């Protein structure tokens, strides 16, 4: 799933001579005496009322739909029609282990050490019991095999958890205080635990944030708070420090939702990279907000036209975008997993391989053509 990448420098607004701000957003100069973070955050006026309210026939759009539409219009339509929402999982793997909270990580690490200790005790006790039980040789071997298999299974899982929690615990111990300048209009590198050391408090939103007037919904993974600021946090799978346009649109939408629903300031959002605690700020600049609103207008128009049958989004001009897209990944038709559109099943757009196994995918079912996903290259329409 590739698109033109954005480096941190790409998010910087170009230097401009002083001009009158557009009606939608206005810029306020902060006084020289502004010293608190909340005052710095007020340099850019983020008046949510500047964005026009949605019309009665406008659909409700999620931040996920906006991000997917920015990546590919067809992906955005599929996301909206299937009511996909912001992801709830903590991480792609080991998702049940605590990730964001220091106290929870320390507590879980202590439990993992305790678990390993008792597994060691169980191993010694098991050997002693087996040595004194008067069992036939076959029963003895069978009992030893079952016990050893179970012990190895639990021990392996415990060791994986202990090792992963140890890495997270080490990240806490070596963290250095990190306090981004909320008045800076360029991306800044951050470290999660460095932010917590700087006094940011973390909370997990329990409910989806809703701006009813503008029919926008979304849910950040976490929200950091300090003074009068609330900072949405999003995590991406990429680990190379590169962010894409869809990531920027999503977090700026989260900034808008927090400001609209909570009345606090969001001078920037934070994107964390992959299985690390490193990340970068995405400044909530006029340019980024204008881009977010532009995409909101586009996706609404496309959703309405698509639903009315007037036009459908075309396939991406660059086929490489489709190569890893989950919407185009084929799945066996034998699984009976239907593609849904507004809660109604679609007829599958069938593809077959050389062994006549039948496949289909969401994008193919919806737009009636074979997507350029890499797994579709050897699949053909049945004759």
C-alpha positions in Angstrom: 0.0 0.0 0.0 2.2 2.8 -1.2 1.5 6.4 -2.1 3.6 9.5 -2.4 5.4 9.6 0.9 5.7 12.6 3.1 8.9 13.3 4.9 8.8 15.6 7.9 9.9 18.5 5.7 6.9 18.0 3.5 4.6 19.0 6.4 6.2 22.3 6.9 4.2 25.2 5.6 6.0 27.5 3.2 7.2 30.9 4.4 4.7 33.5 3.2 4.6 37.2 3.4 1.9 38.5 5.8 -1.5 38.3 4.2 -5.0 38.5 5.4 -6.1 35.0 6.6 -8.9 33.2 4.8 -12.4 33.4 6.2 -12.3 29.8 7.3 -9.4 30.2 9.6 -7.7 33.1 11.2 -4.3 33.5 12.7 -3.7 35.4 16.0 -0.3 36.7 17.0 0.7 35.6 20.5 2.1 38.3 22.8 5.7 38.2 23.9 4.6 37.5 27.4 2.8 34.2 26.5 4.8 31.6 28.4 2.4 28.8 29.1 1.7 25.9 26.7 -2.0 26.8 26.5 -1.2 30.4 25.5 1.2 29.2 22.9 -1.4 26.9 21.5 -3.7 29.9 21.0 -1.4 31.4 18.4 -3.5 29.7 15.7 -7.2 30.2 16.1 -8.8 26.8 15.7 -12.4 28.0 15.7 -14.4 24.9 14.8 -17.4 27.1 13.9 -15.3 28.3 10.9 -16.1 25.0 9.2 -19.6 25.0 7.7 -22.1 22.7 9.2 -23.0 19.6 7.2 -26.2 19.6 5.2 -29.2 17.4 6.0 -28.4 15.0 3.2 -24.7 14.8 3.9 -23.5 11.4 5.2 -21.7 11.0 8.5 -18.0 10.4 7.8 -15.4 8.7 10.0 -11.8 9.7 10.3 -11.0 6.2 9.0 -13.0 6.8 5.9 -11.2 10.1 5.3 -7.8 8.4 5.7 -8.8 5.6 3.3 -10.2 7.9 0.8 -7.0 9.9 0.8 -5.1 6.7 0.1 -7.6 5.6 -2.5 -11.1 6.8 -3.3 -12.3 3.2 -3.7 -10.9 2.3 -0.4 -12.8 5.2 1.2 -16.1 4.2 -0.4 -15.6 0.6 0.8 -14.8 1.8 4.3 -17.9 4.0 4.5 -20.3 1.4 3.0 -19.0 -1.3 5.4 -19.1 1.1 8.4 -15.5 0.4 9.3 -14.4 2.5 12.3 -11.1 3.4 13.9 -9.1 0.4 15.0 -9.3 -0.7 18.6 -6.3 -2.9 18.8 -3.2 -1.7 20.7 -0.7 -3.3 18.4 -0.6 -5.8 15.4 0.8 -8.4 17.8 0.9 -9.1 21.5 -2.1 -6.8 21.7 -3.1 -8.0 25.2 0.0 -6.6 26.8 -0.1 -3.1 28.1 1.6 -0.6 25.8 1.0 3.0 26.8 0.7 3.2 30.6 3.9 3.0 32.7 2.2 1.6 35.8 0.4 -1.1 33.8 3.7 -2.2 32.2 5.5 -2.4 35.5 2.7 -4.4 37.0 2.5 -6.8 34.0 6.3 -7.3 34.1 6.1 -8.2 37.8 3.3 -10.8 37.0 5.4 -12.2 34.2 8.4 -12.8 36.4 6.1 -14.3 39.0 4.6 -16.6 36.4 8.0 -17.8 35.2 9.0 -18.5 38.8 6.0 -20.8 39.4 6.5 -22.5 36.0 10.0 -23.4 37.2 8.6 -24.7 40.5 6.0 -26.7 38.6 8.8 -28.2 36.5 10.8 -29.4 39.6 7.7 -30.7 41.3 6.6 -32.5 38.2 10.0 -34.3 38.0 9.8 -35.3 41.7 6.3 -36.6 41.3 7.1 -38.6 38.2 10.1 -40.1 39.9 8.2 -41.5 42.8 4.9 -42.6 41.1 4.8 -46.4 40.6 3.6 -46.3 37.0 4.0 -48.7 34.1 6.6 -47.6 31.6 4.1 -46.8 28.9 1.9 -44.7 31.2 5.0 -43.0 32.6 6.2 -42.0 29.1 2.7 -40.8 28.1 2.3 -38.7 31.3 5.8 -37.3 30.9 5.1 -36.4 27.2 1.8 -34.6 28.0 3.2 -32.8 31.0 6.3 -31.7 29.1 4.3 -30.5 26.1 1.9 -28.4 28.3 4.8 -27.0 30.3 6.8 -26.0 27.2 3.7 -24.3 25.7 3.0 -22.2 28.8 6.7 -21.4 29.3 7.2 -20.3 25.8 4.2 -17.9 26.0 5.4 -16.6 29.4 8.9 -16.0 28.0 7.6 -14.1 25.0 5.5 -11.9 27.2 8.4 -11.4 29.7 10.8 -10.4 27.0 8.4 -8.0 25.3 7.4 -6.4 28.6 11.1 -6.1 29.5 11.7 -4.1 26.3 8.9 -1.8 27.1 10.1 -1.5 30.7 13.6 -0.6 29.4 12.1 2.1 27.2 10.6 3.6 30.4 13.9 3.5 32.2 16.0 5.2 29.4 13.4 7.8 28.4 14.5 11.4 28.4 12.0 14.2 29.0 10.4 15.4 25.7 8.3 18.5 25.5 7.4 19.6 22.0 6.9 23.3 21.4 3.2 23.7 20.7 3.8 26.9 18.8 6.1 25.3 16.3 4.8 24.8 12.8 7.2 22.0 11.8 7.2 18.3 12.8 9.2 17.5 15.9 10.5 14.0 17.0 9.0 12.7 20.2 9.3 9.7 22.5 6.2 8.4 24.2 7.7 8.1 27.7 9.6 11.3 27.3 6.2 13.0 26.8 4.9 11.4 30.1 8.1 12.6 31.9 7.3 16.1 30.6 4.0 16.1 32.4 1.6 14.9 29.8 -1.2 12.8 31.2 -2.6 10.0 29.1 -6.2 8.8 28.8 -8.0 6.4 26.5 -11.2 7.7 25.0 -14.0 5.3 25.9 -16.5 6.5 23.3 -16.2 7.6 19.7 -15.9 11.4 19.4 -18.7 13.0 17.4 -19.1 16.4 15.9 -22.8 16.2 15.1 -23.0 19.5 13.4 -20.4 18.5 10.9 -21.3 14.8 10.8 -17.7 13.7 11.6 -16.7 10.8 14.0 -13.5 9.3 15.1 -11.6 7.8 18.0 -7.9 8.4 18.7 -6.0 5.5 20.3 -5.0 7.8 23.2 -5.2 11.4 24.1 -2.4 13.3 25.9 -3.4 16.2 28.1 -1.3 19.1 29.5 -2.6 22.4 30.6 -5.2 23.5 28.1 -4.0 21.1 25.4 -5.3 17.8 24.3 -3.1 15.8 21.9 -4.5 12.9 19.8 -2.2 9.9 19.4 -2.2 7.5 16.5 0.0 4.6 15.7 0.9 3.3 12.3 2.5 0.1 11.2 5.4 1.8 9.4 8.7 1.9 11.3 10.8 3.9 8.9 9.7 7.4 10.1 7.8 8.2 6.9 4.2 9.3 7.1 1.7 9.3 4.3 -1.0 11.9 3.4 -3.7 9.6 4.8 -2.0 9.5 8.2 -2.0 13.3 8.3 -5.6 13.7 7.3 -6.7 11.2 10.0 -4.9 12.9 12.9 -6.0 16.4 11.8 -9.6 15.0 11.8 -8.9 13.8 15.4 -7.7 17.3 16.3 -10.8 18.8 15.0 -13.0 16.3 16.9 -11.3 17.0 20.2 -11.6 20.7 19.7 -15.2 20.5 18.7 -16.3 18.1 21.5 -14.1 19.0 24.4 -13.3 22.7 23.7 -9.5 22.2 24.3 -6.7 23.1 22.0 -4.9 20.7 19.7 -1.7 22.5 18.4 -0.5 19.2 17.0 -1.1 15.5 16.9 1.3 12.6 17.4 2.0 9.7 15.2 4.0 6.7 16.7 5.9 4.4 14.5 5.3 0.6 14.4 6.5 -1.4 17.4 8.4 1.5 18.9 7.9 4.4 21.2 9.3 6.9 18.7 7.1 9.2 16.8 6.7 12.6 15.3 4.3 15.6 15.8 2.0 16.6 13.0 1.3 20.4 13.5 -2.3 21.4 13.3 -1.5 24.2 10.8 -3.8 26.1 8.5 -2.5 24.2 5.5 -3.1 20.8 7.1 -6.6 21.8 8.3 -7.5 23.1 4.8 -6.4 19.8 3.3 -8.5 17.9 5.9 -11.6 19.9 5.1 -11.0 19.6 1.3 -10.9 15.8 1.7 -14.0 15.9 3.8 -15.9 17.8 1.1 -14.6 15.4 -1.6 -15.5 12.2 0.2 -19.0 13.4 1.0 -19.6 14.3 -2.7 -18.3 10.9 -3.8 -20.3 9.0 -1.3 -23.5 10.8 -2.3 -22.8 10.3 -6.0 -21.8 6.7 -5.6 -25.0 5.9 -3.6 -27.2 7.6 -6.2 -25.4 5.7 -9.0 -24.3 8.8 -10.7 -20.6 8.0 -10.7 -18.1 5.6 -9.1 -14.5 6.3 -8.1 -12.0 5.1 -10.7 -9.2 2.7 -10.1 -6.0 4.3 -8.9 -3.8 5.7 -11.7 -0.8 4.1 -10.0 -1.3 0.4 -9.7 1.3 0.0 -7.0 -1.2 1.5 -4.6 -3.3 -1.7 -4.9 -0.5 -4.2 -4.4 -0.9 -4.5 -0.6 -4.4 -3.0 -0.1 -6.5 -5.2 2.2 -9.6 -4.4 0.2 -8.2 -6.1 -2.9 -6.7 -9.2 -1.1 -8.4 -12.3 -2.4 -10.1 -14.8 -0.1 -11.7 -18.2 -0.9 -15.3 -18.0 -1.9 -15.9 -21.3 0.1 -15.6 -19.3 3.3 -18.9 -17.7 2.5 -17.7 -14.3 3.7 -19.9 -11.8 1.8 -18.9 -8.3 0.8 -21.5 -6.0 2.4 -22.7 -2.6 1.1 -25.0 -0.8 3.5 -25.7 -4.1 5.3 -26.7 -5.8 2.0 -24.6 -8.6 0.5 -23.1 -8.1 -2.9 -22.7 -10.8 -5.6 -19.1 -12.0 -5.6 -16.9 -11.1 -8.5 -15.3 -14.5 -8.9 -11.7 -15.2 -9.8 -10.0 -18.6 -10.1 -6.5 -19.9 -10.0 -4.9 -22.8 -12.0 -6.4 -25.4 -9.7 -9.9 -23.9 -10.2 -10.1 -22.6 -6.6 -12.6 -19.7 -6.5 -11.7 -16.4 -4.9 -13.2 -13.0 -4.5 -12.4 -9.7 -2.7 -14.2 -6.6 -1.4 -12.9 -4.3 -4.1 -13.7 -6.7 -6.9 -17.2 -7.4 -5.6 -18.0 -3.7 -5.3 -16.5 -2.3 -8.4 -16.7 -5.4 -10.7 -13.1 -5.7 -11.8 -10.0 -7.4 -10.7 -7.9 -5.2 -8.4 -4.1 -5.0 -9.0 -3.3 -6.7 -5.7 -0.1 -8.8 -5.9 -2.1 -11.9 -4.9 -4.5 -11.5 -7.8 -1.8 -11.6 -10.5 -2.3 -15.3 -11.2 -6.1 -15.2 -10.8 -8.4 -14.9 -13.8 -12.1 -14.6 -14.4 -13.7 -18.1 -14.8 -14.4 -19.0 -18.5 
